[in-house]
């Protein structure tokens, strides 16, 4: 005689409930993640918006400052005059780069000559120096050679085309005979005016 067996799963309701709870947890986690993402994105958008508004405000302030500065340059309804522009161009084109000049002068100064000080006035750069008197060498030859070295240096002669000996005096310092001298380097503008101002 054949027997039939029936298998009844009494935990079916429990499994179904477990599945529903799992799906509910997944939905809740997804909803929370979405909510957090939305909050973060909103904060970022607000910060960007605030930053953009701040930049716009700064640009407005800058524009206002520029307008006020332009107004200060206006004279009788006109901007800078042609004379002002000519003076500005003259300053730019005729300025002297002193650091390069001083380096060039120091390179041309030998160990037998010392520059004690210098001054610039009226287009004349006056170099004051000393040299020790030496029986084996004529001091004026030494000074003349120094002048020729300065004249041959492009960095110097571009602004000072005329370099000349002015004066010298004998002196004794610490029992040593020395010769004090002055050399003038004259600018192009001073040359055109024809003399010392």
C-alpha positions as a Markdown table, in Angstrom:
| # | Residue | x | y | z |
|---|---|---|---|---|
| 1 | Unk | 0.0 | 0.0 | 0.0 |
| 2 | Unk | 1.4 | 3.4 | -1.1 |
| 3 | Unk | 1.9 | 6.1 | 1.5 |
| 4 | Unk | 1.7 | 9.8 | 0.9 |
| 5 | Unk | 3.8 | 12.3 | 2.9 |
| 6 | Unk | 2.9 | 15.9 | 3.3 |
| 7 | Unk | 5.5 | 18.5 | 4.3 |
| 8 | Unk | 4.0 | 21.6 | 6.0 |
| 9 | Unk | 6.2 | 24.6 | 6.5 |
| 10 | Unk | 5.0 | 26.2 | 9.7 |
| 11 | Unk | 7.7 | 28.9 | 9.5 |
| 12 | Unk | 6.3 | 30.3 | 6.2 |
| 13 | Unk | 4.7 | 33.3 | 7.9 |
| 14 | Unk | 7.9 | 33.9 | 9.9 |
| 15 | Unk | 10.0 | 34.0 | 6.7 |
| 16 | Unk | 7.6 | 36.3 | 5.0 |
| 17 | Unk | 7.7 | 38.7 | 8.0 |
| 18 | Unk | 11.5 | 38.5 | 8.0 |
| 19 | Unk | 11.6 | 39.4 | 4.3 |
| 20 | Unk | 9.2 | 42.4 | 4.8 |
| 21 | Unk | 11.4 | 43.6 | 7.7 |
| 22 | Unk | 14.6 | 43.3 | 5.5 |
| 23 | Unk | 12.9 | 45.2 | 2.7 |
| 24 | Unk | 11.7 | 47.9 | 5.2 |
| 25 | Unk | 15.3 | 48.3 | 6.6 |
| 26 | Unk | 16.7 | 48.6 | 3.1 |
| 27 | Unk | 14.1 | 51.2 | 2.2 |
| 28 | Unk | 14.8 | 53.1 | 5.4 |
| 29 | Unk | 18.6 | 53.0 | 4.8 |
| 30 | Unk | 18.1 | 54.2 | 1.2 |
| 31 | Unk | 15.7 | 57.0 | 2.3 |
| 32 | Unk | 18.1 | 58.1 | 5.0 |
| 33 | Unk | 21.1 | 58.1 | 2.6 |
| 34 | Unk | 19.1 | 60.1 | 0.1 |
| 35 | Unk | 18.1 | 62.6 | 2.7 |
| 36 | Unk | 21.7 | 63.0 | 3.9 |
| 37 | Unk | 22.9 | 63.4 | 0.3 |
| 38 | Unk | 20.1 | 66.0 | -0.3 |
| 39 | Unk | 21.1 | 67.9 | 2.8 |
| 40 | Unk | 24.9 | 67.9 | 1.8 |
| 41 | Unk | 24.1 | 68.9 | -1.8 |
| 42 | Unk | 21.9 | 71.7 | -0.5 |
| 43 | Unk | 24.6 | 73.0 | 1.9 |
| 44 | Unk | 27.2 | 72.9 | -1.0 |
| 45 | Unk | 24.8 | 74.8 | -3.3 |
| 46 | Unk | 24.1 | 77.4 | -0.5 |
| 47 | Unk | 27.9 | 77.8 | 0.1 |
| 48 | Unk | 28.6 | 78.2 | -3.7 |
| 49 | Unk | 25.7 | 80.7 | -3.9 |
| 50 | Unk | 27.0 | 82.7 | -1.0 |
| 51 | Unk | 30.6 | 82.6 | -2.4 |
| 52 | Unk | 29.3 | 83.8 | -5.8 |
| 53 | Unk | 27.3 | 86.6 | -4.2 |
| 54 | Unk | 30.4 | 87.6 | -2.2 |
| 55 | Unk | 32.5 | 87.7 | -5.5 |
| 56 | Unk | 29.8 | 89.7 | -7.2 |
| 57 | Unk | 29.7 | 92.2 | -4.3 |
| 58 | Unk | 33.6 | 92.4 | -4.3 |
| 59 | Unk | 33.5 | 93.1 | -8.1 |
| 60 | Unk | 31.0 | 95.8 | -7.6 |
| 61 | Unk | 33.2 | 97.4 | -4.9 |
| 62 | Unk | 36.2 | 97.1 | -7.2 |
| 63 | Unk | 34.3 | 98.6 | -10.1 |
| 64 | Unk | 33.2 | 101.5 | -7.9 |
| 65 | Unk | 36.8 | 102.1 | -6.7 |
| 66 | Unk | 38.1 | 102.1 | -10.3 |
| 67 | Unk | 35.4 | 104.6 | -11.3 |
| 68 | Unk | 36.4 | 106.8 | -8.4 |
| 69 | Unk | 40.1 | 106.6 | -9.3 |
| 70 | Unk | 39.2 | 107.5 | -12.9 |
| 71 | Unk | 37.3 | 110.5 | -11.7 |
| 72 | Unk | 40.4 | 111.7 | -9.8 |
| 73 | Unk | 42.4 | 111.7 | -13.1 |
| 74 | Unk | 39.7 | 113.8 | -14.9 |
| 75 | Unk | 40.6 | 117.4 | -15.2 |
| 76 | Unk | 38.0 | 119.8 | -16.6 |
| 77 | Unk | 36.1 | 117.0 | -18.2 |
| 78 | Unk | 39.2 | 115.5 | -19.9 |
| 79 | Unk | 41.4 | 112.6 | -18.9 |
| 80 | Unk | 45.2 | 112.8 | -18.8 |
| 81 | Unk | 46.5 | 115.5 | -21.0 |
| 82 | Unk | 49.1 | 114.9 | -23.8 |
| 83 | Unk | 51.7 | 116.7 | -21.7 |
| 84 | Unk | 51.0 | 114.3 | -18.8 |
| 85 | Unk | 51.5 | 111.3 | -21.2 |
| 86 | Unk | 54.7 | 112.8 | -22.6 |
| 87 | Unk | 56.1 | 113.2 | -19.0 |
| 88 | Unk | 55.1 | 109.6 | -18.2 |
| 89 | Unk | 56.8 | 108.4 | -21.4 |
| 90 | Unk | 59.9 | 110.4 | -20.6 |
| 91 | Unk | 60.1 | 108.9 | -17.1 |
| 92 | Unk | 59.8 | 105.4 | -18.5 |
| 93 | Unk | 62.2 | 105.8 | -21.4 |
| 94 | Unk | 64.8 | 107.9 | -19.6 |
| 95 | Unk | 65.1 | 106.3 | -16.2 |
| 96 | Unk | 68.5 | 105.0 | -15.2 |
| 97 | Unk | 68.9 | 101.5 | -13.8 |
| 98 | Unk | 71.4 | 102.3 | -11.1 |
| 99 | Unk | 72.0 | 98.8 | -9.8 |
| 100 | Unk | 73.4 | 97.7 | -13.2 |
| 101 | Unk | 75.4 | 100.9 | -13.5 |
| 102 | Unk | 77.0 | 100.4 | -10.0 |
| 103 | Unk | 77.8 | 96.8 | -10.8 |
| 104 | Unk | 79.5 | 97.8 | -14.1 |
| 105 | Unk | 81.5 | 100.6 | -12.3 |
| 106 | Unk | 82.7 | 98.1 | -9.6 |
| 107 | Unk | 83.8 | 95.6 | -12.3 |
| 108 | Unk | 85.9 | 98.3 | -14.0 |
| 109 | Unk | 87.5 | 99.5 | -10.7 |
| 110 | Unk | 90.9 | 97.9 | -10.3 |
| 111 | Unk | 92.6 | 97.1 | -7.0 |
| 112 | Unk | 94.8 | 100.2 | -7.4 |
| 113 | Unk | 91.8 | 102.5 | -7.4 |
| 114 | Unk | 89.1 | 102.9 | -4.7 |
| 115 | Unk | 85.8 | 104.8 | -5.2 |
| 116 | Unk | 85.1 | 106.5 | -1.8 |
| 117 | Unk | 81.7 | 108.0 | -2.7 |
| 118 | Unk | 79.6 | 109.3 | -5.5 |
| 119 | Unk | 76.7 | 111.8 | -6.2 |
| 120 | Unk | 74.2 | 112.4 | -8.9 |
| 121 | Unk | 73.0 | 115.9 | -9.6 |
| 122 | Unk | 71.9 | 117.8 | -12.7 |
| 123 | Unk | 72.6 | 114.9 | -15.0 |
| 124 | Unk | 76.2 | 114.4 | -13.7 |
| 125 | Unk | 77.3 | 111.3 | -11.9 |
| 126 | Unk | 80.4 | 112.4 | -9.9 |
| 127 | Unk | 82.7 | 109.6 | -8.8 |
| 128 | Unk | 85.2 | 110.4 | -6.1 |
| 129 | Unk | 88.1 | 108.1 | -5.6 |
| 130 | Unk | 91.6 | 107.7 | -4.3 |
| 131 | Unk | 94.7 | 106.0 | -5.6 |
| 132 | Unk | 98.0 | 105.4 | -3.9 |
| 133 | Unk | 101.0 | 107.3 | -5.3 |
| 134 | Unk | 103.4 | 104.8 | -6.9 |
| 135 | Unk | 106.8 | 105.8 | -8.3 |
| 136 | Unk | 106.6 | 102.9 | -10.8 |
| 137 | Unk | 103.3 | 104.1 | -12.3 |
| 138 | Unk | 102.0 | 107.5 | -13.2 |
| 139 | Unk | 98.7 | 108.2 | -11.4 |
| 140 | Unk | 97.1 | 110.1 | -14.3 |
| 141 | Unk | 97.7 | 107.1 | -16.6 |
| 142 | Unk | 95.9 | 104.9 | -14.1 |
| 143 | Unk | 92.9 | 107.4 | -13.9 |
| 144 | Unk | 92.9 | 107.8 | -17.6 |
| 145 | Unk | 92.8 | 104.0 | -18.1 |
| 146 | Unk | 89.9 | 103.8 | -15.6 |
| 147 | Unk | 88.0 | 106.5 | -17.6 |
| 148 | Unk | 88.6 | 104.6 | -20.9 |
| 149 | Unk | 87.3 | 101.4 | -19.3 |
| 150 | Unk | 84.2 | 103.2 | -18.2 |
| 151 | Unk | 83.7 | 104.7 | -21.7 |
| 152 | Unk | 84.0 | 101.2 | -23.3 |
| 153 | Unk | 81.3 | 99.7 | -21.1 |
| 154 | Unk | 77.9 | 99.6 | -22.8 |
| 155 | Unk | 76.0 | 99.5 | -19.5 |
| 156 | Unk | 77.6 | 102.8 | -18.5 |
| 157 | Unk | 78.0 | 104.7 | -21.8 |
| 158 | Unk | 74.4 | 104.1 | -22.9 |
| 159 | Unk | 73.3 | 106.7 | -20.3 |
| 160 | Unk | 76.6 | 108.5 | -19.7 |
| 161 | Unk | 78.2 | 109.0 | -23.2 |
| 162 | Unk | 80.6 | 111.7 | -21.9 |
| 163 | Unk | 83.0 | 110.7 | -19.1 |
| 164 | Unk | 85.7 | 113.2 | -18.1 |
| 165 | Unk | 88.4 | 113.9 | -15.5 |
| 166 | Unk | 87.4 | 116.9 | -13.3 |
| 167 | Unk | 90.1 | 117.4 | -10.7 |
| 168 | Unk | 92.7 | 115.8 | -8.4 |
| 169 | Unk | 94.5 | 116.7 | -5.2 |
| 170 | Unk | 97.5 | 115.2 | -3.4 |
| 171 | Unk | 97.0 | 114.1 | 0.2 |
| 172 | Unk | 98.7 | 112.1 | 2.9 |
| 173 | Unk | 96.7 | 109.6 | 4.9 |
| 174 | Unk | 98.3 | 107.5 | 7.6 |
| 175 | Unk | 101.8 | 108.3 | 6.3 |
| 176 | Unk | 100.8 | 107.2 | 2.8 |
| 177 | Unk | 100.8 | 109.6 | -0.2 |
| 178 | Unk | 97.5 | 109.4 | -2.1 |
| 179 | Unk | 95.8 | 111.1 | -5.0 |
| 180 | Unk | 92.2 | 112.1 | -4.6 |
| 181 | Unk | 90.3 | 112.5 | -7.8 |
| 182 | Unk | 86.9 | 113.3 | -9.3 |
| 183 | Unk | 85.5 | 111.9 | -12.5 |
| 184 | Unk | 82.1 | 113.0 | -13.9 |
| 185 | Unk | 79.9 | 110.8 | -16.0 |
| 186 | Unk | 77.4 | 113.1 | -17.9 |
| 187 | Unk | 74.0 | 112.1 | -19.2 |
| 188 | Unk | 72.8 | 112.7 | -22.8 |
| 189 | Unk | 70.3 | 115.3 | -21.6 |
| 190 | Unk | 72.9 | 117.2 | -19.7 |
| 191 | Unk | 75.1 | 117.1 | -22.8 |
| 192 | Unk | 72.4 | 118.7 | -24.9 |
| 193 | Unk | 71.9 | 121.5 | -22.4 |
| 194 | Unk | 75.6 | 122.2 | -22.7 |
| 195 | Unk | 76.8 | 122.3 | -19.1 |
| 196 | Unk | 76.3 | 121.6 | -15.4 |
| 197 | Unk | 72.9 | 122.6 | -13.9 |
